[in-house]
Amino acid sequence: MAYAVAVAALSVSSVVHAQPVGQPPVGGGRGRPGAPPVAPTVLPDSLLQTSLRVFLDCQGGVRGCDRTFFVQEMGYVNWVRDRFDSDVHLLLTSLNAANGGRQITVNFLGQKAYTTKVDTLTITTLPNDADDVVRRELLRTFQLGLAPYVARTPIASRLRVGLMNGLVAPQMNSRAVKDRWNLWLYRIDGNLNASGEQLVKTTNLSTSLSAARTTEKWKINLGGTGSYNERDFKVFVANQANPAIRDTVSVVVLQRAANTNALFGRTINAHWTAGLKVSAGFSEVLNQKMALRVSPALEYNYFPWSEATRRQLTALYYVGPNYYRYYNTTVFERDEETRVNHTLLLALTQRQKWGNTNLTLEGSQYLHDMQRNHVTLSGFVDLRLGRGFSLNFRGSASRVRDQIYIAANAQSERDILTQRQQLQTNFRYNVNVGMGYTFGSIYNTVVNQRFGNLGELGRRFGFFGG
């Protein structure tokens, strides 16, 4: 990865010592070999409250733009969720570079007291750079670009710019922030999608509401979703009076669903978390007129949660009752039932220089009948095996034995073709394997956007029909 600035080797680290600024360190000084170093301490709330407020804006899903990682690594600034509340607006954009990578431009747009201060830094990635490499270069760019802004805040007296190794950045905490919303975040979403041709029309409606509050000790997520999907097919059938004539018949497929859910999580220590999941809803596809679930949960992370942006190895277990009321009598002759099931989920997530890994193994089982179970292995692996060579695997495989909701009435050929309801199956799978190799110049960082948009017809150059 190449930088367009000469000071790329610098970084900004926060340094908080126990002794007053300007006095020699208490122990661990140059004249006292062997003395223990002074342990870093967290910045006082008074400084955190007046620290620089930054809004991160990644246009078009810029690769490596990992907000959680930046918040964790740059604890000496306040990260806000709205640009109108910020002192500096970080606007990230990216373009294709001639070397096969991306040219990422970071615009530092000053606001409020910094309105007249604007800066721009640019980095160019290689096509084989792992996500972890990209986000760390973005982090360093942020540190460099924000240094002049941070220098004008009270916290500047505790910062140094240079090659600082082994220094600990303070973490922002909820106690240091005065918030009239008490850390609650609300969101409302609605989506409408419609498409059509002469013989097929599709309409999809969806909406969601959510409320969330996250602190060091508690994580609360409340939400609700609803969806309406309609597909209208025009099919040709023979006329009963004259088979030589074909009539047009409309086949309409409706699928509706709604769900409300609540999650409460309580931090126990650096590795353990306890929680409770509650949900209620209905789904025509799953033949469930009503579904109620209550599940206490326990989660363990082998690695400390402070390292969660880089690696996680978690085990999640939850168990609880489920109440179902069905639209149609099931294959087990039930119109409603209450069943207890339990689930164990193992997950490995890594973001390293060699690539990314996200693997999940999940198993669930109904306790009234141990044969009613479900096991799924899913995930993806992106490997950077050498200069220019990448290999990726994506997919999932499931063994299905727990479809107690399947309706007893035989599914017609039309139901199977339109998938109006969930079909009975013993397995599911999907697999995707890809590889790529890029070679040639790595120094050409020219950006040329000409012929960047050929339109729908222009994309049909070659042997693609339509």
Stockholm file with secondary structure:
# STOCKHOLM 1.0

chainA/1-466         MAYAVAVAALSVSSVVHAQPVGQPPVGGGRGRPGAPPVAPTVLPDSLLQTSLRVFLDCQGGVRGCDRTFFVQEMGYVNWVRDRFDSDVHLLLTSLNAANGGRQITVNFLGQKAYTTKVDTLTITTLPNDADDVVRRELLRTFQLGLAPYVARTPIASRLRVGLMNGLVAPQMNSRAVKDRWNLWLYRIDGNLNASGEQLVKTTNLSTSLSAARTTEKWKINLGGTGSYNERDFKVFVANQANPAIRDTVSVVVLQRAANTNALFGRTINAHWTAGLKVSAGFSEVLNQKMALRVSPALEYNYFPWSEATRRQLTALYYVGPNYYRYYNTTVFERDEETRVNHTLLLALTQRQKWGNTNLTLEGSQYLHDMQRNHVTLSGFVDLRLGRGFSLNFRGSASRVRDQIYIAANAQSERDILTQRQQLQTNFRYNVNVGMGYTFGSIYNTVVNQRFGNLGELGRRFGFFGG
#=GR chainA/1-466 SS CEESSTTTTCEEEECCCSSCTTSCCSSSCTTSTTCCCCCCCCCCHHHHHTSCEEEEEETTCCTTCCHHHHHHHCTTSEEESSGGGCSEEEEEEEEECTTSSEEEEEEEEECGGGTTCEEEEEEECCTTCCHHHHHHHHHHHHHHHHHHHHTTSGGGGGEEEECCCSCCCCCCCGGGCCCTTTTEEEEEEEEEEEEECSSEEEEEEEEEEEEEEECSSEEEEEEEEEEEEEEEEEEEEECSSCTTSEEEEEEEEEEEEEEEEEEEEEECSSSEEEEEEEEEEEETTTTEEEEEEEEEEEEEESSCGGGTTTEEEEEEEEEEEEEEEESSCBTTSCSEEEEEEEEEEEEEEEEETTEEEEEEEEEEEETTCTTCEEEEEEEEEEEEEETTEEEEEEEEEEEECCCTTCBSSCCCHHHHHHTCSCCCCSEEEEEEEEEEECCSCSCCCCCCCTTCCCHHHHTTCSSCCC
#=GC SS_cons         CEESSTTTTCEEEECCCSSCTTSCCSSSCTTSTTCCCCCCCCCCHHHHHTSCEEEEEETTCCTTCCHHHHHHHCTTSEEESSGGGCSEEEEEEEEECTTSSEEEEEEEEECGGGTTCEEEEEEECCTTCCHHHHHHHHHHHHHHHHHHHHTTSGGGGGEEEECCCSCCCCCCCGGGCCCTTTTEEEEEEEEEEEEECSSEEEEEEEEEEEEEEECSSEEEEEEEEEEEEEEEEEEEEECSSCTTSEEEEEEEEEEEEEEEEEEEEEECSSSEEEEEEEEEEEETTTTEEEEEEEEEEEEEESSCGGGTTTEEEEEEEEEEEEEEEESSCBTTSCSEEEEEEEEEEEEEEEEETTEEEEEEEEEEEETTCTTCEEEEEEEEEEEEEETTEEEEEEEEEEEECCCTTCBSSCCCHHHHHHTCSCCCCSEEEEEEEEEEECCSCSCCCCCCCTTCCCHHHHTTCSSCCC
//
